[in-house]
Amino acid sequence: MSNLHPFPAAPAVPPSLPLPFDPAMAPALRSRMLRGALPEPLQRLLDRGQVGRHSRFTEDGFADVVEDWTPPDGVTPRHAALARRALAEIDETILAPAPANHLLGRVLALLSHFPAKTTTPEVEQLLAMDWADDLGEFPAWAIDQAARRWRRTRKWRPSIAEIRALCEEACAAERALAERLRAIAMAGERSGETGGGSASVRPVLASAMRRMR
């Protein structure tokens, strides 16, 4: 009789379909459709997670109110596999960083609406490169929304920090969902390593709910 033991089978995960996403939709509807397209086991875990809030302080004093989200107990390796697949699709498509050419073109176009009288074209180009570096983490649709919102509501030249804040606001719901899926994946993988079914892990989501401006 052979002493060899078969390797444990990987959790079976059904093939995924492209997640629905239209950045032109209202944020609430967009978020609801995206979440509703996830596998039902993930939706149930997202509904059962625990949310806590606490104040965050820096050396300068109060900074903002932070939300902590913790997965419920009972997260399994199969849940982790489902979460990893959905997370990969969100990260690689919906939240994928904007292409460099698109980002730089959008920044130059935005700044051209608010020309600086004492800035040479060479300096303008260097400034645009700084903008591209500081906005490089955001998807193209969030940058486009931020630029459009600024053009339509402001009469002065924007700062990088102001456009970053608008970009963060534009994709806040999608980033929060991605972080919660990441928390589920980590909990399920930890459960598989320990052989238990508990997902008692430290909160891993800390997204700013309100910033002092």
C-alpha positions as CSV (number, residue, x, y, z in Angstrom):
1,M,0.0,0.0,0.0
2,S,1.3,3.4,-0.9
3,N,2.3,5.8,1.9
4,L,1.7,8.8,-0.4
5,H,-1.1,11.2,0.4
6,P,-2.9,13.3,-2.2
7,F,-2.4,17.0,-2.0
8,P,-5.5,18.8,-0.8
9,A,-7.7,20.0,-3.6
10,A,-7.9,23.8,-4.2
11,P,-11.3,25.3,-3.4
12,A,-13.5,25.1,-6.5
13,V,-14.4,28.5,-7.8
14,P,-17.0,29.1,-10.5
15,P,-15.8,31.1,-13.5
16,S,-16.4,34.8,-13.0
17,L,-18.2,37.2,-15.3
18,P,-17.1,40.8,-16.0
19,L,-18.3,43.0,-13.1
20,P,-20.7,45.7,-14.3
21,F,-19.3,49.2,-14.0
22,D,-20.3,52.5,-15.5
23,P,-18.5,55.5,-14.0
24,A,-21.1,57.8,-15.5
25,M,-23.7,56.4,-13.1
26,A,-24.5,58.0,-9.8
27,P,-22.1,56.7,-7.1
28,A,-24.8,55.0,-5.0
29,L,-26.3,53.1,-8.0
30,R,-22.8,52.2,-9.3
31,S,-21.8,50.8,-6.0
32,R,-25.0,48.9,-5.6
33,M,-24.7,47.3,-9.0
34,L,-21.1,46.3,-8.5
35,R,-21.8,44.7,-5.1
36,G,-24.9,43.0,-6.4
37,A,-22.8,41.3,-9.1
38,L,-20.6,39.5,-6.6
39,P,-21.2,35.9,-5.7
40,E,-23.9,35.5,-3.1
41,P,-21.6,34.0,-0.4
42,L,-19.5,37.2,-0.6
43,Q,-22.5,39.4,-0.4
44,R,-23.6,37.7,2.7
45,L,-20.2,38.1,4.3
46,L,-20.2,41.8,3.4
47,D,-23.6,42.2,5.0
48,R,-22.5,40.5,8.2
49,G,-19.2,42.3,8.7
50,Q,-18.7,44.5,11.7
51,V,-18.2,48.2,11.4
52,G,-16.5,50.4,14.0
53,R,-15.5,54.0,14.0
54,H,-12.9,55.9,15.9
55,S,-11.2,59.3,15.8
56,R,-7.7,59.4,14.4
57,F,-5.2,61.9,15.7
58,T,-1.8,63.1,14.4
59,E,0.8,65.4,15.8
60,D,-1.3,68.3,14.7
61,G,-4.4,67.0,16.6
62,F,-7.6,65.6,15.3
63,A,-7.3,64.4,11.7
64,D,-10.5,62.5,10.8
65,V,-13.0,59.8,11.7
66,V,-11.8,56.3,10.6
67,E,-13.9,53.3,9.8
68,D,-12.7,49.8,10.7
69,W,-14.4,46.8,9.0
70,T,-13.9,43.3,10.3
71,P,-15.1,40.1,8.5
72,P,-17.6,37.9,10.4
73,D,-16.7,34.5,11.8
74,G,-16.9,31.5,9.5
75,V,-14.9,32.8,6.5
76,T,-13.5,29.7,4.7
77,P,-10.8,29.1,2.1
78,R,-13.5,29.0,-0.6
79,H,-14.7,32.4,0.4
80,A,-11.0,33.6,0.2
81,A,-10.8,32.2,-3.4
82,L,-14.0,34.0,-4.4
83,A,-12.8,37.2,-2.8
84,R,-9.4,37.0,-4.5
85,R,-11.0,36.5,-7.9
86,A,-13.4,39.5,-7.5
87,L,-10.6,41.6,-6.0
88,A,-8.3,40.9,-8.9
89,E,-10.9,42.0,-11.4
90,I,-11.6,45.2,-9.5
91,D,-7.9,46.0,-9.1
92,E,-7.1,45.2,-12.8
93,T,-10.0,46.9,-14.4
94,I,-12.1,49.3,-12.3
95,L,-9.2,50.6,-10.1
96,A,-6.4,50.2,-12.5
97,P,-4.1,53.3,-12.5
98,A,-4.6,55.6,-15.5
99,P,-2.2,55.2,-18.4
100,A,0.6,57.8,-18.2
101,N,-0.4,59.5,-21.5
102,H,-4.0,59.8,-20.5
103,L,-3.1,61.2,-17.1
104,L,-0.6,63.7,-18.4
105,G,-2.9,64.9,-21.1
106,R,-5.8,65.4,-18.6
107,V,-3.5,67.3,-16.2
108,L,-2.2,69.6,-19.0
109,A,-5.7,70.2,-20.3
110,L,-7.0,71.1,-16.8
111,L,-4.1,73.5,-16.0
112,S,-4.5,75.2,-19.4
113,H,-7.9,76.4,-18.3
114,F,-6.2,78.3,-15.4
115,P,-2.9,79.6,-16.9
116,A,-0.3,80.9,-14.6
117,K,0.9,84.3,-15.7
118,T,4.5,84.0,-14.4
119,T,5.2,80.4,-15.3
120,T,7.2,79.5,-18.4
121,P,6.1,76.6,-20.6
122,E,9.1,74.6,-19.4
123,V,8.1,75.0,-15.7
124,E,4.5,74.2,-16.7
125,Q,5.7,70.9,-18.1
126,L,7.6,70.1,-14.9
127,L,4.6,71.0,-12.8
128,A,2.5,68.6,-14.9
129,M,4.9,65.8,-14.3
130,D,4.6,66.4,-10.6
131,W,0.8,66.2,-11.0
132,A,1.1,63.0,-12.9
133,D,3.3,61.5,-10.2
134,D,1.0,62.5,-7.4
135,L,-2.2,61.3,-9.2
136,G,-0.7,58.1,-10.7
137,E,-2.5,55.8,-8.3
138,F,-6.0,56.7,-9.4
139,P,-8.0,55.2,-12.3
140,A,-8.6,57.3,-15.4
141,W,-12.3,57.7,-14.8
142,A,-11.7,59.1,-11.3
143,I,-9.2,61.7,-12.6
144,D,-11.6,62.6,-15.4
145,Q,-14.4,63.1,-12.9
146,A,-12.2,65.2,-10.6
147,A,-11.1,67.5,-13.5
148,R,-14.6,67.9,-14.8
149,R,-16.0,68.8,-11.4
150,W,-13.2,71.3,-10.8
151,R,-13.8,73.0,-14.2
152,R,-17.5,73.3,-13.6
153,T,-17.4,74.5,-10.0
154,R,-14.2,76.5,-9.5
155,K,-12.7,79.7,-10.9
156,W,-9.1,79.4,-9.8
157,R,-6.2,77.1,-10.5
158,P,-6.4,73.9,-8.5
159,S,-3.7,72.5,-6.2
160,I,-2.6,68.9,-6.4
161,A,-4.0,68.2,-2.9
162,E,-7.5,69.5,-4.0
163,I,-7.6,67.3,-7.1
164,R,-6.3,64.3,-5.1
165,A,-9.2,64.8,-2.6
166,L,-11.7,64.8,-5.5
167,C,-10.1,61.6,-7.0
168,E,-10.3,59.9,-3.6
169,E,-13.9,60.9,-3.3
170,A,-14.8,59.7,-6.8
171,C,-13.5,56.1,-6.2
172,A,-14.1,55.9,-2.4
173,A,-16.8,53.3,-2.7
174,E,-14.9,51.0,-5.0
175,R,-11.8,51.2,-2.9
176,A,-13.7,50.4,0.2
177,L,-15.3,47.4,-1.4
178,A,-11.8,46.2,-2.6
179,E,-10.4,46.5,0.9
180,R,-13.3,44.5,2.4
181,L,-12.8,41.8,-0.2
182,R,-9.1,41.8,0.7
183,A,-10.0,41.4,4.4
184,I,-12.3,38.4,3.6
185,A,-9.5,36.8,1.5
186,M,-7.0,37.2,4.3
187,A,-9.4,35.8,6.9
188,G,-10.2,32.8,4.7
189,E,-6.6,32.1,4.0
190,R,-5.7,32.3,7.7
191,S,-8.6,30.0,8.5
192,G,-7.2,27.5,6.0
193,E,-3.7,27.7,7.5
194,T,-4.9,27.1,11.1
195,G,-7.6,24.6,10.2
196,G,-10.3,26.6,11.9
197,G,-13.4,28.3,10.7
198,S,-13.0,31.6,12.6
199,A,-12.2,34.8,10.9
200,S,-11.2,36.7,14.1
201,V,-8.7,39.0,12.6
202,R,-7.8,42.6,13.3
203,P,-9.7,45.2,11.3
204,V,-7.8,45.8,8.1
205,L,-9.9,48.5,6.5
206,A,-9.2,52.0,7.7
207,S,-10.8,54.4,5.3
208,A,-11.4,58.1,6.2
209,M,-15.1,58.7,6.6
210,R,-14.8,62.4,7.1
211,R,-11.8,64.7,6.7
212,M,-11.4,68.1,8.3
213,R,-10.9,70.6,5.4
